[in-house]
Amino acid sequence: MEKLLYPRFMIIKDDFYSHPEDVYQTALQCNYYEPEHVTGYRSTVVYHEKGVKEKLERILGIRITRWDTDPIEENGVFYQGLSKGKKKEVPGVHSDEPYNDITAVVYLTPGIPIDCGTSLWMHKKTGLINPAMPADARRLKMKLSDLRAQLERETKDRSKWIEIDRAGYRVNRMVAYPSGVFHSASNHYGGNLKDGRIYQTFRIGVDWNSFRMTKG
């Protein structure tokens, strides 16, 4: 079972791309699909602007050890997060796997309300801010399978969670956090590709020993 290695953080960097409109137009030209057994319409291809890996290493202050190019690994894919229409999605609180990766998102759609950013959460009943582990189940006197099932059942019920951090939406803003922390979109927006909340996700493997935020 995966041991959690990461410290808790949220890094925000405005003006991530030099020419964000070009990236946005690229996203609008992509084909999108929703794989079986997972939520979220994502592009069938990745987009990696020249030098973006090195840019992320500089901003995050960490060495990237895995840089996937297969779209199924979600490193550089575009997403639609819509609040209405046939592709409407209610943002659910979740963790990304592998937990010890870093997830970075870049907001691309102009004119989206500020409350459509990214939130980090704590589960009210259990106090969990990270994926449930055996030690959590022992503390709560529950079976690990039952604990994880409860978190999954309550993923879209905001009354079961406390929002503890939020990055507001701003076009061309990058927001990064450990993939394992409980997180979600604060809110989705729009009903189609042209007016919806379009963003890019990077999912990267890293060397936590190189992370400058953990150095004195």
C-alpha positions in Angstrom: 0.0 0.0 0.0 1.3 3.4 -1.0 2.9 5.4 1.9 2.1 9.1 1.8 5.4 11.1 1.3 4.2 14.6 0.5 3.9 17.7 2.7 0.7 19.7 2.4 0.8 22.8 0.2 -1.0 24.8 -2.5 1.2 26.7 -5.0 -0.4 29.4 -7.2 1.3 31.0 -10.2 -0.4 33.6 -12.3 0.5 34.2 -16.0 1.7 30.6 -16.5 1.7 30.6 -20.3 3.3 33.4 -22.3 0.5 33.1 -24.9 -2.5 31.5 -23.1 -4.9 32.3 -25.9 -3.0 29.9 -28.2 -3.2 27.2 -25.6 -6.9 27.8 -25.2 -7.6 27.6 -28.9 -5.7 24.3 -29.0 -8.0 23.0 -26.2 -11.1 24.1 -28.2 -9.9 22.1 -31.2 -9.5 18.8 -29.3 -11.8 15.8 -29.1 -13.1 15.0 -25.6 -14.3 11.7 -24.1 -15.2 10.3 -20.7 -13.5 6.9 -20.0 -15.4 4.1 -18.4 -15.4 4.0 -14.5 -13.9 7.5 -14.1 -15.5 11.0 -14.2 -14.6 13.9 -16.3 -14.5 14.7 -20.0 -10.8 15.0 -21.1 -9.0 15.4 -24.4 -7.8 12.4 -26.4 -4.3 14.0 -26.7 -1.8 15.8 -24.5 -0.4 19.3 -25.1 3.2 20.0 -23.9 4.4 23.4 -24.9 8.2 23.5 -25.4 10.0 23.9 -22.1 6.8 23.3 -19.9 8.4 20.5 -17.9 11.4 22.8 -16.9 9.0 25.6 -16.2 7.1 23.4 -13.8 10.3 22.3 -12.1 11.3 26.0 -11.5 7.9 27.1 -10.2 7.3 24.1 -8.0 10.9 23.9 -6.8 11.2 20.1 -7.3 12.8 17.6 -9.6 10.4 15.8 -12.0 11.1 12.1 -12.2 8.2 10.9 -14.4 6.8 12.9 -17.3 4.1 10.9 -19.1 3.1 11.5 -22.7 0.3 8.9 -23.0 -3.1 10.8 -22.6 -4.4 8.1 -20.3 -1.9 9.2 -17.6 -3.5 12.7 -17.7 -0.2 14.7 -17.9 -1.0 17.6 -20.2 -4.6 16.7 -21.1 -7.4 19.3 -21.3 -10.6 18.9 -19.3 -14.1 20.3 -19.5 -15.8 21.1 -16.2 -19.5 22.0 -17.1 -22.3 23.0 -14.7 -25.2 22.4 -17.1 -26.2 20.5 -20.2 -25.8 16.8 -21.1 -22.1 16.8 -19.9 -23.0 18.5 -16.5 -20.8 17.3 -13.7 -21.1 17.9 -9.9 -17.5 18.3 -8.7 -16.7 15.5 -6.2 -14.1 15.6 -3.5 -11.4 13.1 -4.4 -7.7 12.2 -4.5 -5.7 11.6 -7.6 -3.5 8.5 -8.1 -0.6 8.0 -7.7 -1.0 9.9 -4.4 2.6 11.0 -4.2 2.5 12.8 -7.6 1.9 16.5 -7.9 -1.2 17.6 -9.8 -1.1 21.1 -11.5 -4.0 22.7 -13.2 -4.0 25.7 -15.5 -7.3 27.6 -16.0 -7.8 28.5 -19.7 -11.3 30.0 -20.2 -11.6 33.8 -20.0 -14.4 35.4 -18.1 -15.1 32.6 -15.6 -16.3 33.6 -12.1 -13.6 33.7 -9.4 -15.5 31.0 -7.4 -14.8 28.4 -10.0 -11.3 27.7 -8.8 -9.9 24.7 -6.8 -10.7 23.7 -3.2 -8.9 21.5 -0.7 -11.1 19.7 1.8 -11.4 17.9 5.2 -13.9 15.2 5.8 -16.0 16.3 8.8 -16.7 13.0 10.5 -13.3 11.5 10.2 -11.0 14.6 10.1 -9.3 13.1 7.0 -7.5 15.5 4.6 -5.7 12.7 2.7 -6.7 9.2 1.4 -7.7 6.7 4.1 -4.9 4.5 5.3 -4.9 1.5 7.7 -3.8 3.7 10.6 -6.9 5.9 10.0 -9.2 2.9 10.0 -7.7 1.7 13.3 -8.1 5.2 14.9 -11.7 5.3 13.8 -12.3 1.7 14.7 -13.6 0.9 11.2 -12.7 -1.5 8.5 -10.5 0.2 5.9 -12.9 -0.9 3.1 -15.9 0.6 5.0 -14.0 3.8 5.6 -13.1 4.2 1.9 -16.7 3.3 0.9 -18.0 6.0 3.1 -15.7 8.6 1.6 -16.7 7.5 -1.9 -20.4 7.7 -1.0 -20.1 11.2 0.3 -17.8 12.6 -2.4 -20.5 14.9 -3.9 -22.2 15.9 -0.6 -20.6 19.2 0.4 -22.4 19.0 3.8 -20.0 16.2 4.7 -16.8 18.3 4.1 -15.1 21.4 5.3 -13.3 23.6 2.7 -9.9 24.5 4.2 -8.2 26.1 1.3 -9.2 27.6 -2.0 -7.5 29.1 -5.1 -9.8 31.5 -6.9 -10.3 31.2 -10.7 -8.2 33.5 -12.9 -7.4 32.8 -16.5 -3.9 31.5 -17.1 -3.4 30.7 -13.4 -1.6 27.5 -12.4 -2.6 25.8 -9.1 -0.5 22.9 -7.9 -1.0 20.5 -4.9 -0.1 17.0 -3.9 -2.2 14.6 -5.9 -3.3 12.7 -2.8 -4.9 15.6 -0.8 -8.7 15.7 -0.9 -9.6 18.3 -3.5 -12.1 19.3 -6.2 -13.1 22.1 -8.5 -14.8 24.7 -6.3 -17.5 25.0 -8.9 -17.9 24.2 -12.6 -19.3 26.6 -15.2 -21.1 26.7 -18.6 -22.7 24.1 -20.7 -20.4 23.4 -23.7 -16.8 23.6 -24.8 -17.1 27.3 -25.9 -18.4 28.7 -22.7 -17.4 26.1 -20.2 -14.7 25.8 -17.6 -11.8 24.5 -19.6 -8.5 23.7 -17.9 -5.3 21.7 -18.4 -4.0 19.1 -16.0 -0.5 18.0 -15.4 0.1 14.8 -13.3 3.8 14.4 -12.6 6.0 12.1 -10.6 8.6 13.9 -8.4 11.5 13.5 -6.1 10.2 14.8 -2.7 13.8 14.9 -1.3 14.5 17.7 -3.8 11.5 19.8 -2.8 12.7 23.2 -1.7 9.7 23.9 0.5 10.8 21.2 2.9 14.4 22.6 3.2 15.3 24.9 6.1 
